[in-house]
Amino acid sequence: MAHISDSFEASVSSCLKTCLEEIGGKSNALGLAVSGGADSVSMLLALHHILLPETKLYVITVNHNLRPEEESAKDALFVEALCQRLAVDCTKKTIPRGTIEQVALERDCGIEEAARFVRYQLFEEFISEHSLSALCTAHTFSDHVETLLMRFIQGSGAEALAGIPLVRKPFIRPLRTVTRQDVESYLARKNQNFCTDSTNTDTAFLRNRVRSSVVPLLDTLFSGWQKSVDSLSQKMLADEAVLHELTLSAEKEIVLRNDAKVQATALNLNTAAFCKQMPALRRRLLYRTLSPLTKERIPFGFIQDICSFAQLCLVDGKKRSLSAAGLSLCVTQETISVQKVQKVVTESAFSAILYQGQSVCVGQWCFCATPLNDTTVCVTEKTTGLSVRLCNTGFPVGLRSFVSGDCIRDASGNMRSVSGILDAWKAGSKKTQVPLLQDLSHTQMNIMCIWGELCGLKNWLVT
């Protein structure tokens, strides 16, 4: 590595060395994920100066197409120009507009999570294409602390409270020991500009709320809290390493291996062997073995129910069934049998995304959406002339048929089952034909309307 006099570069160099040692030593080719934001630009500049000429850098920049076209395209062009100035190889990946929203619908997750899922798929392909031993992401100490707060707020398990690790092969984080303030000071010294993502101020995203409100409050009330939280994460990381090994050992005894083809859709666990484990291992074992069978989040309550049912079955011998998260379970005295629920796709099932000024045809209907103001969208079905106004909604708008588990808010702010509402309306065979309108502009992706009027029923609008 080159001679380093800058304190920021010295911190990055030290962290990089630690990361490389963990993945197996030196690397002649490193990948860098660069968005154009302050963190990733500082990482590119620092590594470009730190690493000797024989270490080749490969940059990937991803346009998610979630922001206005001019803004997202401008960021990609900025990264390409910076790489050209530094003589660094740069690859631009553009995700077709609407892809992230569609993935969010398919995976039943928020926009942030869907974007991350698609982005990391591209990263994996990039690593393979360039035969890289690792790809650097620009997560800082500040990101690490924010992530810990978010996971605490979301009620995550102890393993999640380890925060953002330095290494998660094949990804390494050479900025993990520096703060956002360190980044901005370094760029100021280098007189280097960077891009600012307009969504960073959107408080619909949990991270932005934590960053803008919670962190400043804690900084004011509790000096040194960030170091304390980081200390907690290090303890959790050490504990999790032990628990992970214990879980792997228990898995060999508990999981009854199926044919390879069956394993993708089904799983059998030995009930008695499962119940012998400590509660922490049971929970970890279930998350580890069930997660590959479903794209949906597995609720903690579902895990608790499985554990309770297994113990009850050992005592009374009665068979019990339960289902959630796209999984169906049958618990007996001998086995816990898990089956992936195969969703039946019928001609009546549909999904589409409405963008401002564009029309989408679904079956006998043709829809378009126009903004009435900054927070209200009017969706019109052209063949009937019927329209609905969605309040507190932006673009794009999701349009789809009902699926099991859908919920919508009522006038009191409580969540109601869409299935229950349609049953109360006596929708019958029309149940899967009624369009639902979903706000895809916010991370919660709330259902804003049950458009029953198109099927001769009532409408349910969130106001």
N, C-alpha and C positions, 0 to 999 in steps of 0.2 A: 504494500500500500504506500501511497505517496506521503511525503512529510506533511503533517497537519499542525496548523497553528490556530485555527479557528475552534473555539470551544464546542460549537454545535457539531461541526464535522468530527471532532474528537469523540463526542458522545455517540454519534451515528456509527463511526468506525468501530468503537468498542462493542456496541450492540450487534453490529453486523458480524464481527468476529465470533461472538457467542452463538449467534444463529447458525453460522456456517459450521462451527464445531459440532453443533447438535445434529446437523444433517449429514455430517461425514467429512468435513474438511473444506479445502479450497474449492472454488468453482471458476472455471474459465469462461463461463457464460451465465449471466444472470438476467432474468426478466424483471421488468418494472411495470407496475400498473399505474399509469399517470392520467389523471382526469383533467388536469389544468388548474386544480385548486391549489391553495397555498401548501398543504401538507405534501402532496405528491410532487409538486414543482421543487420544493426544498429537498426532497429525497433524491430527485433526479440530479439536481445541481451538486449536492453533497457527494453522492456516489460517483458521479462523473469525475470529480476532483480527487476523491480518495483512492479509487481503484487504479491499479497500474494499467498501461495500455493493453496488456495481453488479456485482461478480463473484459470480454465484449458484453456490452449492454444491449438488450432488446426491449423496446418499449411497446406496450399495448395501451391504446386509449379506446374507450367504449362510449359510443353515443347511444344512450338508452331511448332517445326519442320520447321522453316524458315531458319535457319542457317545450316552449315555443321553438319552432324549427330554427329560427335565426340564432337563438341563444345557444342551443345544443350544438349546432354546426360550427358556431364561432369558437367554442371551447376546443373542439377537435382540431380545427385549423390552427389554433394557438399552440397546441401540443406538438403538432406536426412541424410548425415553424421553429419552435424551441429545439426540437430534436435535430432539425436540419442545421441549426446554428452550432449545436454541440457535436455534430457528426455522429449521431446515435441513430441506429436503425429503429424505425417507428412503423407500427402496424395499426391501422384504424379499423375498428369493427363497428358497423352500424346495425343496430337492432331495428327491424321494420316497425314503423309506428303501429301501435295496437298490440304488439306481441306481449309486452309486459302485462298489460291489462288482461289479455286472454289467459296468460299463465296464472295470473292472480285468481281468475274465475275458476280455472281448472283445478288449481291446487287449494282453493278455498283459503287463501291467505291475503295479506295486505300487499299494497303496491311495493313497499320497501323490500319485503321478503321476496316477492316475485322477481324484482329487479336484481337482487343479490343472487338468486338462484340462476337466472339466465347469464348474468355477468360471470359467475364462477364457472359455468359451463364453457364459456368462451376462453376463460383463463386456462382451463385444463387443456383445451384444444391447442392454444398458443404454446403452452409448455411442451406438448408433444411434438408440434410442428418444428420447434427450434431446438429440441433435445436439451431443454434446460433442466438443471438440477434443482432450481428453486425460482420462485417468482416473488418479488418484494412488493408488499402493499404498504401504504403510508399511514397505518394506524399509529397514533401517538399515545403518550401517557394520558392525555386529556380524554381521548376516545375510550381508553381502557377504563378510566374512572366513571365516565358517563355510562358505559355499558354495564358496569357493576350496579350503578344506581337504577338503571332501567330494569335489570333482571331482579333486583330486590323488589321494586315496585310491582313487577309482574308475577311475583311469587315463585320464582324459579328455584330449582333444586340446588343443593350444595355444589354440585359439579359445575353449574353455570356461574356460580359466584367466584370461579377461578379467573373470570374476566377474559381478556384477549391475550392469549399466550404469545411468547416470542416466536414460536414455531408451531405450525400445524401443517406438516408436510403435504404438499410441496411448497407451502407458502411461508415466508418469513417476514418479520416486521422490524426493520432496522431503526425505525423512528419510535419504537415503543417506549423508550426511556426519556424522550424529550416532550415538552409541553407545546400546546398551540402557541403560547406566547414566545417560546424559544424559536418556533418556526417563523413567526412573523418578524421577529428581530433579526434573524439570519437573512431573510429575504430583503429586509430593509438595508442591511449592510451590503448585500450584493446588488442593491438597486434593481432587483428583479420583480417585475409585476406578475400577476397571476389572475385567474378567473374566479369569479364569485357566483356560485350557484344560487339562483333566486329562491329555490325551494328550501335553502338553509334557514330562512326566516319564517317558514310556514309552520305554525304551531299545531297543525293537524298531525304532525309527526311527533311521536313521543320523544325521540332524541332531541329535537329542537326545543321542546318544552323543558326538558331536563337541563339542556345547555343554557337556555336563556333565563330560566326562573329558579330552578332548584340549586344548581351549582353556585350562582352568585349569592343566594341566601345562605348556603352552608359556608361559603367563604367568609361571609360577614359574621356569622354566629360562632363558627368553630374553626379556629386557625389550626392548620395541620391535619385536618380531617382526611385530605386526599392521601397522605402517606399512611394513615391508619387504615383506610379502606384498601389500599394496595397491600398492606401487610396482611390483612384478612384474606385477600385473594391468593397470596403466596401460601398461606396455611391451607387454604381450600385445595389448591393445586397439588400440594404434597399429599394431603389426605386422599384426594381423588385418584392419584396414581396407585395407591394401595388398594382402594375399593375397586378400581377397574380390574386389577389383576385377580382379586377375589371373585369378581363377577364372571370373568372369563373361566376361572376354575369351576365355579358352580354351574356354568352353562353346559360344560361337558357332561355333568351328571344329570342335569334336569331336562335338557332338550332331547327329545326323541327324534332322531334324524329321519327325514322322509326322502323319497326319491327327489333328485335334483330339480326336476320339472315341477314337482308338487311344492317344493320349498318356497317358490316365488309367490304362492297364493295360500299356503296353509302351514300350520305349525302345531306340534303336539308337545306338551310339557308333562313331566311326571309330577302329579299332584303332591304326593307324599314328600318327595325330594325337594319340591319347591317350598313347601310349608316349613321344612326344617331350617331354611335360611333365615338370617336376621332380616328385619323389615327393610333396612336400607338396601340390602342385596336383592331382595324380591323386587323392589321398585326399579332398581337399575336393570335387573334382568328382563323385566317386562318391557321397559322402554327400548332396551337394546334389541330384543327379539321381535317386538311388534312393529316398530318403526319402519323396517324395510317392506312391510306388507301394505302400508297405506301412505298416501300423500297428505292426509289430513293430520292436524294436531291431535295428539292423544291426551284427553283431559286427565288431570290428576285424580279426579273423583272416580273415573273409570278404572284406573289402576288400583285405587283403594277397594273398589267393589270386587275386583278379581281376587285380590288377596283375601278379603273377607269370605267370599263364596268358597274359595278353595279350602279354607279352614273349616267352614261349616260342613262341606261335603265329606271331609274326613271323619267328622263326628257322626252325622246322621245318614250318610250314604245317599242323600237325595241329589238328583241331577238338577243343575241350575243353568240358565241361559241368560246372556246379556249381550248388548251390542252398542257400539258407538264408534265414531271416527272411521267409518267404512270397514269395520271389523265385526264379525259375529263369533261369539264364544260359547262353548258348551263345557261346563265344569262338572266333572264327576269325581268319584272317590279315587279313580285310577289316573285320569288325564285331564289336562286343560287343553281343549282343542280349539284352535283359532282358525278361522276361515275368512279370507278376504271377500268382502261383499262385491259381487260383480254387478255393476250398474247396467241396467238394461236400457240401451239407447233405442228409442222408438222414433217414428217419423214425426211425432208431435213434439219431441224434445228439440230445443233450439237455443242458440246463444249468438249474440252479435254485439258490436260496440258502435255507439253513435258518437260521431265527432261533429263539431260545429259546422253547419253548412252542407253536410253530406247526408244522403239518403241511403237507407238500408232496407232491403226487401226480405221478409221472412214469411214463407208460405203465402197466404192470401193477402198479407198486410205489407204496407210500405211506410216506413217511419222516417221522420226527420226531426232534428232538434235545433232550436235557435235560442240564443240568450235573450232574456228580457231585461236583465241587469247583471251586476257582478255576482249575484248570489241566487238567481232564479233562472231556471231553464224550462222552456216550453217544448214538450214533445208532442208531435202531431202524427196521427195515422192518416195518410193521405186518401185512402179509398173510402173511408167513412167520414172523414173530416173531424173526427173526435180528437181532443187534445187534453193534456194534463199539464199542470204547472208544478215543477219540483222546486221547493224552497231550500235554501242553504245547500245548493248543489252546483257543481261546476262540470267542466268537460274533462274527459269523456264520460258518457253515460252507458252503463251496461244494460243490455236488454236480453232477457233469458227466460226460460221456463222454470217452474218450481222444481227444487230438489229437496230431498229429505233433510231436515235440520234447519231449514230457512226460518229466520225470525225477522220481525219488523216491529218498530217502536209504536206504542199506542199514545193517546192524548196525554196520559199521565207520565209518559217517559219510560214505561215498563216495556220489556220485550215480550212479544206475543208470537206464538207459532203460526207461520203462514199456513201450514197444513191444517191447523185447527180452525183458522179463519175461513179457509176455502170449504172445509167440511161443514161449518156452520152456515155457509151460503148455499149448501147443497150443490156444490160444483159438479160432483160426480165425475163423469168421463172428461169434463172440461178442465179438470184440475191441472193437468200438465199443459193445457193450451193457453192458460191465462198468462199474459206477459208480466214479468216483474221488471221494474226499473231500478237500477242500482247506481249509486254515486261512486264512480271510480276515481274521482279527483282527490279523495281523502283516503288516508291509510286504513280507516275503519271499513270502507267500502259498504256502507249501510244500504239496505234495501229501502227505497224511498216511496215506492208505489206498487200496489197490487192492482193492475189495470183490468179489473173484472168487467168493466163496461163493454170492452171489445167482445166479450163472450156472453153478453146478456146478463151480467151480474153487477154487483156494486163495485165501487172503487174504494181502495184504502190508501189514503195519502198521509205521509208524515209532514207535518207543518212546523 
